[in-house]
């Protein structure tokens, strides 16, 4: 289930004289995506499993080389553990590639 929280709602929680309640804090925290990052070596045309352990499905997976340049990768959720793992593959090899995984 997606949690939808608008900026105007969050602002109203923190206005002078009012205090957010537990449900409001929970909604705010649940609205944040979780981020996982790891530096890896990528072997050309070989699947690489990355366990992020966030407990939520990855929505965006990005890769950059050691100079911060975007790397073209294919990725998918691991069918055996889609909430904690992704599998990436690249046509080119890279050492010190930064993989960033975003959930939500």
N, C-alpha and C positions, 0 to 999 in steps of 0.2 A: 504494500500500500504506500502510495506516495504521500508525503507530508507537504502541504502547501502552506507557506507562511509569507505574507507580504511585508515589505519594508515598513509600510505604515503601521502594521500591527506591532512589529518589533519596537518601533519608536514609541508607540503608545505604552508599552510595558515599562519604559525607562524614563517617563516624564517626572518632573519634580513632584514630590509628594506621593508618588505611587511606587509600589514595589512589585516586581514580577513574582508570580506564584510558581509552584513546582511544575505545573502543566505548561506554563508559558516558557520556563527555562528548558523543559524537555522538548517542546516544539522548536525552539530556537536551535538547540544542539542537534536535533534530528534533521534540521534543514541544511546543516553544513555537510558538504561532501568530505569524505575521508581521502587522504592522499598517502600513497606509498611510493618511495623512490629507492632504487637500488642500482649500483654500478655493476655491470656484467660484461663478459666477453661474448660476442655473438660469432658463431661459426656459420659460414655461408650455407644456406639451404638445409640447416639442421634445426629441428624444433628445440626450443629452450623453454622449460617450465619455470615459471616464477611464482613462488608462493608468497602472496602478500598478507594473508592471514587476517584481513579486515573483517571478514564475515559478511561481506556484501558483494554483489556482483559488480565487476569492473564495468565501467561505462566508457571510459576513454583510456587508451594506452598510448603513450607517446615515447619516442626514443630520440636521443640526441647523441652525437659523437662527442669526443673529448673537447672539441672546439665549440660545442653548443649548437652545431648545425643539425637540423632535423634529419633523422634516418627513416627511410621508407621501410616499414615493417608490415607484416600481416600478423594479426593476433586473433585469438579466440579464447573463450572461457574453457577451462578444462572440463570435459563432460563428467568426469568422476568427482570433481570438487569445484563447481562453478562459482561458489561464493568465496573461495580462498586462493584460487590459482588461475593463471592465464598461461597460454602457450604462445610464444612469438616465433617468427621466422623472418629471415631477411635473405635476399639474394646475394648480399655482400657481407664480408666478415668485418667486425669492428672489435677493437679492444677498448676497454674503459667506456663502454656505452652506458648512458644514463637512461634507465627505464623509469617512467613515471606513470603510476596507475591512479586513476580518479574514480571514485564510486559516486553513486546517486544518480 
